Amino acid sequence: MSTDTNSRWPGFSDEEALAWSQVLIHHSPEPQRAMLKALMNDTNNEGRAVRSQSWICTATAAREDGFTPELYRSLFEALRTIKTQNHPSHPANRTITHRSHIPGIPYESELWADYPKRVFEEDFRPEDAAELTLLLADPKFPKRK
């Protein structure tokens, strides 16, 4: 982590804040109105990080667990390949929705904290690390009916 931080994303360099913002526009932890999401995307495309408190909190928690923006993106790409009905712990089963909003999926540190270690230290492919993480977490989540 860089010690050169900015006031819009405390604790993050401008470059790191923009990288997280560019990932979180696609994997937002909360629902967003489509028009707002479009404006946020424009901000990112202009080279400025979106200042969203929930995004900053998500990026901070994920970074503390060992995630980089690229690894966070790879997690969500891997999750798309895993059937939600096979795993009660799959985060898509807890998608936050709101009428007229694009859904959001919150980051759950207690679920994903070991994912970076599995990828970076144990050489799991992101897809396999995600599947194993869900499999180990499934007993903690109620079965869907």
Secondary structure, DSSP 8 states (H G I E B T S, - for coil): --S---SSSTTS-HHHHHHHHHHHTTS-SS-EEHHHHHHHHHHHHTT-----HHHHHHHHHHHHTT--HHHHHHHHHHHHTS-GGG-TT-GGGG-B--TTEE-B----HHHHTTHHHHHHTS---HHHHHHHHHHHHGGGS----
